[in-house]
């Protein structure tokens, strides 16, 4: 199972209470399920509005279950930012 680092930005960071944390997951969907399990409540609400980068590449509208994660990779959780 790949080990990845999930990095939270802005409102996601505030809701998670940490800047980043490790997860073991094969897909983005599995990683986000782990995030929701570890941080129920406010972060779940924030995640619905976020966009995601996996190893620097935008996920866009792809199904999260189709986005495979690489060992040592990163998932950036990006809430909408004011002004852009």
Secondary structure, 3 states (H helix, E strand, C coil): CCEEEEEECCHHHHHHCCCEEEEECCEHHHHHHHHHHHCCCHHHHHHCCCEEEECCEECCCCCHHHCECCCCCEEEEECCCCCC
